[in-house]
Amino acid sequence: MTMPDQGVIDQFTIFFALFLGGLKDFLFSLEEEWLGATHPGVGWELTLPAALICFGVILLWRTVLAIKSRIRLLTETQLNVKLAQLSKKKCDIMIQLSEMEILLKDYDAPVKKLRACLQSSQEDSQELEDMKKRWDIRAGEMEAFHLQLQERVERIKKLKAVWGLMEPLKEHHGARIPSTTNTQSTDIKSEENIEIEVTVRKDATLIKTTLEEVNRGLRDKNWQLEEKNAALHQKLHSTEKMYRQTLNELTKALIQGKYEEKQHIDTLQDKIQTISRKASAAEHALAMEKNEAALLHQRILQLTSKKLKIGKPGFLSKTIPKPPKTTKTNKTILKTCKILKAFKALMKI
């Protein structure tokens, strides 16, 4: 409960003192014709200021009581409004907390989806790595087969060189046979020379055709293998490029998802902490306001009980002041009172 301002009370006191001083000067400056009748035993110069002072004190006291009651009513209404505001604020904070919990539950599903997508991408990357290993093994096998083909080509070249060495022998045998026929026209060719010539020609023709077929087949096979190897290398290069691109995209998506998830979780935690701090502050303020309201209610009950006690008639009889002691100024009043009592007693007799 707030009391009236001390400056206002001081100003009112100064004004009242100045008023009394001015009244005193005015009364003492009056002429004797304007003076009133003297009270028995007490001059009117003291009675009138005392009455004015009592009236001013009563007026001041009633004003202070009215201000106090007005302030009490204002503080009660303000407390009720503030309590309503705090309860509304608490309800809003609880609603925000429930909304935050719902948001957290809603974000759990995307996080699970991201984790499942990450797991599937890791499985895909593992499959791509296994495929790359298989293609590497296949490329090694193709390189070994290419080496074998190169060895066969070298062997064919060697056979060609041997065939080139056999050509002069064939020509030499062909030259010897006509010369023998010319020189020995009369002699009969022996069967051995004919057989040798036939066998040599057959062998040469067979070797030539065989070498040509083998060379043609090896060339075709080498060309097919080279095309297949180039296609495999191109496919391996494209697969490796696609694998690296997919792996980079998945890594970037994973890093971005983790960063966004962490950032969102941090923001949600900060919001929850601020809301919890506000809720605790609101609860503390509400508790303080309740305590102040309880103290005010207790004070109001005390004041009402005192007011009821003051209004009882027994209280007035108890609070009647004792008669003042007899002084020199009051002796005349007492004497006159005794004379009046004696005169009344005589009249009754």
Secondary structure as GFF3:
##gff-version 3
##sequence-region A 1 349
A	DSSP	alpha_helix	6	28	.	.	.	ID=ss1
A	DSSP	three_ten_helix	32	34	.	.	.	ID=ss2
A	DSSP	alpha_helix	44	183	.	.	.	ID=ss3
A	DSSP	alpha_helix	191	311	.	.	.	ID=ss4
A	DSSP	alpha_helix	313	318	.	.	.	ID=ss5
A	DSSP	alpha_helix	331	348	.	.	.	ID=ss6
###
